[in-house]
């Protein structure tokens, strides 16, 4: 059959050896099937879950068609008694002599389908041996899977014996066997369209005697995004095939490749085994784990309560931390924080792991237990990018608590060390505000300067630095900051005004913002902002060379007054407009997770403009907290202007590029940077990142070209990178 004659929307199944295919008509009606090949004998029934072109050739062997045509009486005549067909039983004898019971049974089923009145011999070995020695040899080669040699033997005999024709039975079986080999080979090579095409051209393969072929065809449909066709293939097995191990394996394969709803449809065809036991009972525990795990990945998926309850019983009886983790993430995805914390604690107590600690930390952050979250996640902070982001979310929020909590020297020291190692601008900024609360303006200035070195467009850090330098009496430093931020920050520009002017400015800041806040984009890798400032007091302890000092703990201190949004309240008690204002205020204080909660309330506003602002703000908040995936989701919760869409997309892609690079997924880094380049001009630091991605992939010529272009602008990182390329080429000179 030519591939052009087949509509690859599905496959026609020929159910050979399945007597009384009861749901054939239903399957035709549901799936829009074509009738079987014209002239099919009465014993051959067809099941279909696709369309075969009307121009396709018949799959009925030629000798059957001839026999049927000769049996059709002329109009007005009486049908003569048809002579009993001669059944070629040589294959039966041959398979029996080899002890190949599987092929023997398949051959009996095939002959029964072709000849309904035929009765299998009681002893296949008693079937007379084929007197044609050459034909006997061809059958032997066929049984051994040496199909090319069978073709060669047929061709040689036809050349030697003019007029000799091989038995149609042998040719048909040979065609099917070769098609099966092609299908299996295409499946192994992941050539899924070829699998479907071969199956469509050889429907006699698609029977219960070839369940492996059915599985491969179903997998091909899954891999080509046609899960409904894959479901039909699996359903065919469950409706018609009797082998218990094959039915069990069919369910296992189906649930691993099909969506949850389709998997439930297949499970409905479960049978009751002798003794009253459900045939899929041995899979129930694994099914519960799989379906709950699907719910972990899709917060909108409503998993049947029976699977949740079964997994809960498994936690009670088997006590596996992995099962408790599945339940924890499932509840977390649905914002059931109390239940999620319960399961994460059980997993954490049973087996402390990165996943258990991260999940528990997220629930602790949700109920504002930031100190406990930092303590839980600290041992696993470097386990993954998500763990690192969660850790910094905990530290930033811990330092931002109002009124500030008195943290131990040990906790402050380790947070400072991780902040400098991870170059996290959000925590660095909060360290600055924390130091100001502890009345250490010099230390605060160091932290704000560091935050600006990592993120030059961080206006709250610039404002905090200006306040600290003003307190230290560094007028020149304040003037320099005001010059750098002229036209970008009104509050920095007004710093140093009279008390009356300052009160007026503060009052204006409490009104709805008239500017769009600067997005919390990825960590910058540019040169630091140079600011003149007073040196830190000699009483502080420096933890990292040329990095900010940790804030010293002072038992006797004056806590700054809580104004504006510095007090902690439940945003759910606010109106949408008030929640929106509070969200922007919290963003100015760099408390992004609390800001995200406030924006969530504002998203319930009836006014579309307010919802748009809230979705925009929530996306920025999650970006600043390092939760890129949540930021991407938040950005879709309301229609945005083109400018905002491009801004958010740029920030998200930049974060993902950096995360991929840090995870050593350099090709993925380049993909994100390419996508970013399509919507915006790439920053200098990201060009350097691209160069290092090329360098790690040993694409030295491209890396050097990037670094040379950036170095020409005076960028020191690019200049140092050129030296790295030269060193790498010394090690791998041929790359």
C-alpha positions in Angstrom: 0.0 0.0 0.0 1.4 3.4 -0.9 1.7 5.8 1.9 0.0 8.5 -0.1 -3.2 6.4 -0.1 -3.4 6.3 3.6 -4.9 9.0 5.7 -2.7 8.9 8.8 -5.4 10.1 11.1 -5.5 6.6 12.7 -5.2 2.9 11.9 -7.5 0.2 10.8 -7.3 -2.9 13.0 -8.1 -6.3 11.6 -9.1 -8.5 14.4 -7.9 -11.9 13.3 -9.0 -14.7 15.5 -11.3 -12.6 17.7 -14.7 -14.2 17.3 -17.7 -11.9 17.6 -16.1 -8.4 17.9 -19.1 -7.0 19.8 -18.1 -3.4 20.0 -17.0 -3.1 16.3 -20.0 -1.1 15.2 -19.8 1.2 18.2 -16.2 1.9 17.5 -17.0 2.7 13.9 -19.8 5.2 14.9 -17.6 6.9 17.6 -14.5 7.3 15.5 -15.8 7.8 11.9 -14.4 4.6 10.5 -14.4 3.2 7.0 -15.7 -0.2 6.1 -13.3 -3.1 5.7 -11.6 -4.1 2.4 -14.2 -5.3 -0.1 -14.4 -9.0 -0.5 -13.2 -9.9 2.9 -14.2 -13.4 3.9 -16.9 -13.9 6.5 -14.4 -14.9 9.3 -12.3 -11.7 9.1 -13.7 -8.8 11.1 -12.3 -5.3 11.2 -12.0 -2.8 14.0 -10.9 0.7 13.2 -9.7 3.9 14.9 -8.8 5.8 11.8 -9.6 6.3 8.2 -8.2 4.3 5.3 -8.4 5.9 1.9 -11.0 4.4 -0.4 -8.3 4.0 -3.1 -6.2 1.7 -0.9 -5.8 -1.7 -2.2 -7.6 -4.6 -0.5 -5.8 -6.4 2.2 -7.5 -9.7 1.4 -5.2 -12.2 -0.2 -5.7 -12.6 -4.0 -6.7 -16.2 -3.8 -9.6 -15.3 -1.4 -10.9 -12.7 -3.8 -10.8 -15.2 -6.7 -12.6 -17.8 -4.7 -15.3 -15.2 -3.6 -15.7 -13.9 -7.2 -16.3 -17.4 -8.6 -18.8 -18.1 -5.8 -21.0 -15.1 -6.8 -24.0 -16.5 -9.0 -25.3 -14.7 -12.0 -28.6 -12.9 -11.6 -31.6 -15.3 -11.8 -29.5 -18.4 -11.4 -29.2 -20.8 -8.5 -25.9 -20.7 -6.5 -24.1 -24.0 -7.0 -22.7 -25.9 -4.1 -19.2 -24.5 -3.5 -16.4 -27.0 -3.2 -14.7 -27.1 0.1 -11.5 -24.9 -0.1 -8.2 -26.6 0.1 -6.5 -25.4 3.3 -2.7 -25.3 3.3 -1.8 -26.9 6.7 2.0 -27.2 6.0 2.8 -24.3 8.3 0.9 -26.0 11.1 3.0 -29.1 10.7 6.2 -27.1 10.5 5.6 -25.0 13.7 4.5 -28.1 15.6 7.7 -29.9 14.6 9.8 -27.0 15.9 7.8 -26.8 19.2 6.8 -23.2 18.4 3.5 -23.2 20.2 2.9 -19.5 20.0 3.2 -19.5 16.2 1.2 -22.7 16.0 -1.7 -21.1 17.9 -1.5 -17.9 15.8 -1.6 -20.0 12.6 -4.7 -21.9 13.8 -6.4 -18.6 14.7 -5.6 -17.3 11.2 -6.8 -20.3 9.4 -10.1 -20.3 11.4 -10.7 -16.7 10.4 -10.1 -17.5 6.8 -12.0 -20.8 6.7 -14.8 -20.8 9.2 -15.8 -24.4 8.4 -12.2 -25.7 8.9 -11.4 -27.9 11.8 -7.8 -27.9 13.1 -6.1 -31.3 13.1 -5.8 -33.0 16.5 -2.2 -33.8 15.8 -0.5 -31.2 13.6 2.6 -33.4 13.4 0.4 -35.9 11.5 -0.2 -33.4 8.7 1.5 -34.9 5.6 4.9 -33.3 4.9 4.9 -31.0 1.9 6.4 -33.0 -0.9 7.8 -29.8 -2.4 11.3 -29.7 -0.7 12.1 -26.2 -2.0 8.8 -24.8 -0.6 9.5 -26.6 2.7 12.9 -24.8 2.8 11.2 -21.5 2.2 8.8 -22.1 5.2 11.8 -23.0 7.3 13.6 -19.8 6.4 10.4 -17.9 7.1 10.1 -19.4 10.6 13.7 -18.5 11.4 13.0 -14.8 10.5 15.3 -14.9 7.4 12.9 -13.0 5.2 15.4 -11.7 2.7 16.5 -15.3 2.0 12.9 -16.3 1.5 12.6 -13.6 -1.1 15.7 -14.7 -2.8 14.6 -18.3 -2.9 11.3 -17.4 -4.4 13.0 -15.3 -7.1 15.5 -18.0 -7.9 12.7 -20.6 -8.3 10.6 -18.3 -10.5 13.6 -17.8 -12.7 14.3 -21.5 -12.9 10.7 -22.7 -13.2 8.6 -20.6 -15.6 5.1 -20.3 -14.4 5.7 -21.3 -10.8 4.0 -19.1 -8.3 4.6 -19.1 -4.5 1.6 -19.9 -2.3 -0.4 -16.8 -1.6 -0.4 -17.8 2.1 3.4 -17.6 2.2 3.5 -14.3 0.4 0.9 -12.8 2.7 2.7 -14.0 5.8 6.0 -12.8 4.5 4.6 -9.3 3.8 3.2 -9.1 7.3 6.4 -10.4 8.9 8.5 -7.8 6.9 6.1 -5.1 7.9 6.3 -6.0 11.5 10.1 -5.9 11.3 9.9 -2.4 9.8 7.5 -1.2 12.4 9.6 -2.5 15.3 12.7 -0.9 13.8 11.0 2.4 13.3 9.7 2.3 16.8 13.1 1.6 18.2 14.5 4.5 16.2 11.6 6.8 17.4 10.4 7.3 13.8 6.8 7.5 15.0 5.1 8.6 11.8 6.7 5.6 10.0 5.3 3.3 12.7 1.8 4.7 12.1 2.1 4.4 8.3 3.4 0.8 8.4 0.6 -0.2 10.8 -2.0 1.5 8.6 -0.8 -0.5 5.6 -0.7 -3.8 7.5 -3.9 -4.0 9.6 -3.4 -7.8 10.1 -0.6 -6.9 12.5 -3.0 -5.2 14.9 -4.5 -8.1 16.7 -4.3 -9.6 20.2 -1.6 -12.0 18.9 0.6 -8.9 18.3 0.0 -6.9 21.5 3.6 -5.6 21.4 2.8 -4.0 18.0 -0.4 -2.4 19.5 1.7 -0.9 22.3 4.2 0.5 19.9 1.5 2.0 17.8 -0.1 3.5 20.8 3.2 5.0 21.9 3.6 6.5 18.4 0.3 8.2 18.8 1.3 9.6 22.2 4.6 10.9 20.9 2.9 12.6 18.0 0.3 14.4 20.2 -2.6 12.2 19.4 -3.5 10.8 22.8 -7.1 10.0 21.8 -5.8 7.5 19.2 -3.4 6.0 21.7 -6.4 5.6 24.1 -8.3 3.7 21.4 -5.4 1.3 20.8 -5.1 0.6 24.5 -8.9 0.2 24.7 -8.8 -2.4 21.9 -6.5 -4.6 24.1 -8.6 -4.2 27.2 -11.9 -4.9 25.4 -10.7 -7.9 23.4 -7.6 -9.5 24.6 -7.5 -12.2 27.3 -3.9 -12.5 28.4 -3.8 -11.2 32.1 -0.1 -10.2 32.0 -0.6 -8.3 28.7 -3.7 -6.5 30.1 -1.8 -5.5 33.2 1.1 -4.2 31.2 -1.3 -2.4 28.9 -2.6 -0.4 31.8 0.9 0.4 33.1 1.9 1.7 29.7 -1.3 3.6 29.2 -1.2 5.5 32.5 2.4 6.6 31.9 1.6 8.2 28.6 -2.0 9.4 28.7 -3.6 12.3 30.5 -5.3 11.6 33.8 -8.9 11.6 32.4 -8.1 9.1 29.7 -6.3 6.8 32.1 -9.5 6.7 34.3 -11.5 5.7 31.2 -9.2 2.7 30.6 -9.3 1.6 34.2 -13.1 1.4 33.9 -12.6 -1.8 31.8 -11.0 -3.7 34.7 -12.3 -7.2 35.1 -12.8 -9.3 38.2 -10.4 -12.2 38.4 -11.4 -15.6 39.9 -11.8 -15.2 43.6 -13.3 -11.8 43.4 -10.0 -9.9 43.1 -9.8 -6.9 40.7 -7.3 -7.7 38.0 -5.4 -4.3 38.5 -5.3 -4.5 42.3 -1.5 -5.0 42.3 -1.1 -1.6 40.5 -3.3 0.4 42.9 -0.5 1.8 45.1 1.6 2.8 42.1 -1.4 4.3 40.4 -2.2 6.4 43.4 1.4 7.7 43.5 1.4 8.4 39.8 -1.9 10.3 39.8 -1.1 12.4 42.9 2.3 13.2 41.2 0.3 14.4 38.2 -1.6 16.6 40.6 1.7 18.0 41.9 2.5 19.2 38.5 -1.0 20.6 37.6 -2.7 22.5 40.3 -6.0 22.5 38.5 -6.1 18.7 38.2 -8.8 17.2 40.5 -7.4 13.8 41.4 -10.1 11.4 42.7 -10.2 11.3 46.5 -9.7 7.6 46.5 -6.2 8.0 45.2 -5.4 10.7 47.9 -6.8 8.5 50.6 -4.9 5.4 49.4 -1.7 7.4 49.5 -2.5 8.7 52.9 -3.0 5.1 54.1 0.3 4.1 52.5 2.1 6.9 54.5 0.5 5.5 57.7 1.4 1.8 56.9 4.7 2.0 55.1 5.9 5.4 56.3 7.8 6.3 53.1 9.0 9.9 53.1 8.5 10.0 49.3 4.8 9.3 49.7 4.4 12.1 52.3 6.3 14.4 49.9 3.8 13.7 47.1 0.9 14.6 49.4 2.8 17.7 50.6 3.4 19.1 47.1 -0.2 18.2 46.1 -1.6 20.2 48.9 0.9 23.1 48.4 -0.2 23.4 44.8 -3.7 23.9 46.0 -2.8 26.5 48.7 -3.8 24.1 51.4 -0.8 25.2 53.5 -1.8 23.6 56.8 -2.2 20.2 55.2 0.9 20.7 53.1 3.0 21.6 56.2 1.7 18.5 58.0 2.9 16.2 55.2 6.2 18.0 54.6 7.0 17.7 58.3 6.4 14.0 58.3 8.6 13.6 55.3 11.3 15.9 56.8 11.2 14.0 60.1 11.4 10.6 58.4 14.1 11.5 55.9 15.5 15.0 55.7 16.0 15.9 52.0 16.2 18.9 49.8 12.6 18.4 48.5 11.2 18.0 52.1 13.1 21.0 53.4 12.1 23.2 50.5 8.4 22.3 50.7 8.4 22.8 54.5 10.2 26.1 54.1 7.6 27.3 51.6 4.8 26.5 54.0 6.7 28.3 56.8 7.2 31.3 54.7 3.5 31.3 53.9 2.6 31.6 57.6 5.5 34.1 58.0 7.7 31.8 60.1 10.7 33.1 58.2 13.3 32.3 60.8 12.2 28.7 61.0 12.2 28.5 57.1 15.8 29.8 57.0 16.9 27.2 59.5 15.1 24.3 57.8 16.4 25.1 54.3 20.0 26.3 55.2 21.5 22.7 54.9 20.0 22.3 51.5 20.4 25.8 50.1 22.7 24.6 47.3 20.7 21.6 46.3 19.0 23.2 43.3 18.1 26.6 41.9 14.6 26.4 43.3 16.0 25.6 46.8 18.4 28.5 46.5 15.6 30.9 45.5 13.4 29.7 48.3 16.2 30.1 50.8 16.8 33.7 49.7 13.0 34.4 49.8 13.1 33.2 53.5 16.2 35.3 54.3 14.9 38.5 52.6 11.6 38.2 54.4 13.2 37.3 57.7 15.3 40.5 57.6 12.2 42.5 56.5 10.1 41.6 59.5 8.6 44.6 61.3 9.5 45.2 64.0 12.9 43.6 63.2 13.7 40.4 65.2 16.9 40.1 67.1 18.9 37.4 65.2 21.9 35.6 66.6 25.4 36.3 65.4 25.6 32.8 63.9 22.4 33.3 61.9 23.4 36.7 60.7 26.9 35.5 59.7 25.7 32.6 57.6 23.0 34.7 55.9 25.7 37.2 55.1 28.0 34.6 53.7 25.3 33.0 51.5 24.2 36.4 50.3 27.6 37.3 49.1 28.2 33.9 47.6 24.9 33.8 45.9 25.0 37.5 44.9 21.4 37.9 45.9 20.4 41.6 45.7 17.1 41.3 47.5 18.7 39.9 50.7 21.5 42.4 50.4 19.0 45.2 50.3 17.1 43.8 53.3 20.4 43.6 55.2 20.8 47.3 54.5 17.4 48.1 56.0 18.1 45.7 58.9 21.4 47.5 59.7 19.6 50.8 59.6 17.1 49.5 62.1 20.1 48.4 64.3 21.4 52.0 63.9 24.5 50.9 61.9 24.4 53.3 58.9 27.9 52.5 57.8 27.1 48.8 57.6 23.8 49.6 55.9 25.7 51.7 53.3 27.9 48.7 52.6 25.0 46.4 52.0 23.1 48.9 49.8 26.2 49.4 47.7 26.7 45.7 47.3 23.0 45.3 46.3 23.5 48.0 43.6 26.7 46.3 42.4 24.7 43.2 41.7 21.5 45.0 40.5 22.3 48.6 39.4 18.7 49.5 38.7 17.5 48.7 42.2 15.9 52.0 43.3 15.1 50.9 46.9 18.8 50.1 47.4 19.8 53.4 46.0 17.4 55.2 48.2 18.6 53.3 51.3 22.2 54.1 50.4 21.3 57.8 50.0 19.6 57.8 53.4 22.6 56.0 55.0 25.2 58.3 53.5 23.1 61.3 54.5 23.1 60.0 58.1 26.8 59.6 58.0 27.2 63.1 56.7 28.6 62.1 53.3 27.1 65.0 51.3 29.2 64.2 48.2 28.0 60.7 48.2 24.4 61.8 48.4 24.8 64.3 45.6 26.4 61.6 43.4 23.5 59.2 43.9 21.0 62.0 43.2 22.9 62.7 40.0 22.8 59.1 38.9 19.1 58.8 39.7 18.0 62.1 38.4 14.6 61.8 36.7 14.2 58.2 37.9 13.4 58.5 41.6 11.5 61.5 43.1 12.3 60.5 46.7 16.0 60.3 46.1 15.8 63.7 44.4 14.0 65.2 47.4 16.4 63.8 50.0 17.8 66.7 52.0 14.7 68.9 51.8 13.3 70.7 54.8 11.2 68.8 57.3 8.1 70.3 56.0 9.0 69.5 52.4 9.9 66.0 53.5 6.5 65.5 55.1 4.7 66.6 52.0 6.8 64.2 49.9 6.0 61.3 52.2 2.3 62.1 52.0 2.5 62.0 48.3 4.3 58.7 48.3 1.3 57.2 50.2 -0.9 58.0 47.3 -1.4 55.5 44.4 1.9 55.4 42.5 2.0 57.3 39.2 5.0 55.5 37.9 5.5 51.9 36.9 8.1 50.2 39.3 11.3 49.0 37.8 11.0 45.2 37.2 13.0 42.8 39.4 15.0 41.4 36.6 17.9 38.8 36.8 21.1 39.4 38.7 23.3 41.9 36.9 26.9 41.2 36.2 28.1 44.7 35.5 30.6 46.9 37.2 29.7 48.3 40.6 28.2 51.8 41.1 31.0 53.8 42.7 29.8 55.9 45.7 31.9 57.9 48.1 31.1 56.9 51.6 32.4 56.7 55.1 34.3 53.6 56.1 32.6 51.0 58.3 33.3 51.3 62.1 36.2 49.3 63.4 34.0 47.4 65.8 32.3 45.4 63.1 33.5 42.0 61.9 34.2 41.5 58.2 33.2 38.1 56.9 34.2 38.3 53.2 37.0 40.4 51.7 35.6 43.6 50.1 32.1 42.5 50.8 29.6 44.1 53.2 29.9 43.2 56.9 27.3 41.3 58.8 25.1 43.4 61.0 26.2 43.3 64.6 23.6 42.4 67.2 22.9 45.1 69.7 20.7 44.3 72.7 19.9 47.9 73.4 18.6 49.5 70.3 15.9 51.9 69.1 13.4 50.4 66.7 12.3 52.7 63.9 8.6 53.7 63.9 6.3 51.7 61.7 4.8 53.9 59.0 3.0 53.3 55.8 3.2 49.6 54.9 5.9 48.6 57.4 3.3 47.1 59.8 2.1 43.6 59.1 -1.6 43.2 58.3 -3.7 40.7 56.5 -4.2 42.2 53.0 -7.5 40.2 52.7 -9.0 42.8 55.0 -8.3 45.6 52.5 -10.2 46.9 49.6 -8.7 46.1 46.1 -7.4 49.7 45.7 -5.9 49.7 49.2 -4.3 46.3 48.6 -2.9 47.5 45.3 -1.4 50.6 47.0 0.1 48.4 49.8 1.6 46.1 47.2 3.5 48.9 45.6 4.6 50.2 49.0 5.9 46.7 50.0 7.8 46.5 46.7 9.5 49.8 47.6 10.5 48.1 50.9 11.6 45.1 48.9 9.3 42.7 50.6 8.2 40.9 47.5 6.4 37.9 48.9 4.1 40.1 51.0 3.6 42.3 48.1 2.5 39.4 46.0 -0.2 38.6 48.6 -1.4 42.2 48.5 -1.6 42.1 44.7 -3.5 38.8 44.9 -6.3 40.7 46.7 -6.2 43.5 44.2 -6.7 41.0 41.4 -10.3 40.6 42.6 -11.1 44.2 41.7 -14.0 44.7 39.2 -12.0 47.4 37.3 -9.9 45.9 34.5 -7.2 48.5 34.8 -6.7 47.7 38.5 -6.5 44.0 37.7 -3.9 44.7 35.0 -1.8 46.7 37.5 -2.2 44.0 40.1 -1.1 41.2 37.7 1.8 43.3 36.6 2.8 44.0 40.2 2.5 40.4 41.3 4.7 39.2 38.4 7.3 41.8 39.4 7.1 40.7 43.0 7.7 37.0 42.1 10.6 38.0 39.8 12.2 39.9 42.7 11.8 36.9 44.9 13.4 34.6 42.4 10.2 32.6 41.6 10.4 32.9 37.9 7.7 30.3 37.1 5.2 32.0 39.4 6.1 35.3 37.8 5.3 33.9 34.4 1.9 32.6 35.6 1.1 35.9 37.3 1.8 37.8 34.1 -1.0 35.9 32.3 -3.7 36.7 34.9 -4.8 39.9 33.2 -4.3 41.4 29.8 -1.2 43.7 29.7 0.0 46.5 27.5 2.5 45.6 24.8 5.2 47.5 26.7 4.6 45.6 29.9 4.4 42.3 28.1 7.8 42.8 26.6 9.2 44.1 29.9 8.0 41.0 31.8 9.0 38.6 29.1 12.5 40.1 29.0 12.9 39.8 32.8 11.6 36.2 32.9 13.8 35.1 30.0 16.8 36.7 31.5 16.2 35.0 34.8 15.7 31.6 33.1 18.9 32.1 31.1 20.9 32.8 34.3 19.3 29.8 36.1 20.1 27.5 33.1 23.7 28.7 33.1 24.1 28.2 36.8 22.7 24.7 36.4 25.3 24.1 33.6 22.6 23.7 30.9 24.5 25.8 28.5 22.6 25.0 25.3 19.4 25.9 27.1 21.0 29.1 28.2 21.6 30.0 24.6 18.0 29.2 23.6 16.7 31.6 26.3 19.1 34.3 25.2 18.1 33.9 21.6 14.4 34.2 22.6 15.3 37.3 24.6 17.1 38.8 21.7 14.0 38.6 19.6 12.1 41.0 21.9 14.7 43.3 23.3 18.3 44.5 23.1 20.5 42.3 25.3 22.3 43.8 28.2 26.1 43.7 28.4 26.1 41.2 31.3 23.9 38.8 29.3 26.2 39.1 26.4 29.1 38.1 28.7 26.9 35.2 29.9 26.4 34.1 26.3 30.1 34.1 25.7 30.7 31.9 28.8 28.0 29.5 27.5 29.9 29.2 24.2 33.1 28.8 26.2 31.7 25.9 28.3 30.5 24.3 25.1 34.0 24.6 23.7 32.8 26.9 20.9 35.9 29.1 21.4 35.7 31.1 18.2 32.1 32.3 19.0 33.0 32.9 22.6 36.0 35.0 21.6 34.0 37.0 19.2 31.4 37.9 21.9 34.0 38.8 24.5 36.0 41.0 22.1 32.9 42.9 21.2 31.9 43.5 24.8 35.5 44.2 25.9 35.7 47.0 23.3 33.2 48.9 25.5 35.6 48.8 28.4 33.8 46.0 30.3 36.3 44.3 32.6 34.4 41.0 32.9 34.7 40.6 29.1 38.4 41.5 29.3 39.0 38.8 31.9 36.9 36.4 29.8 39.2 36.7 26.9 42.0 35.4 29.1 39.8 32.5 30.0 39.3 31.6 26.4 43.0 31.7 25.8 43.6 29.3 28.7 40.9 27.0 27.5 42.4 26.8 24.0 45.7 25.9 25.5 44.1 22.8 27.0 42.0 22.0 24.0 43.9 23.5 21.1 41.9 21.7 18.4 38.5 23.0 19.5 
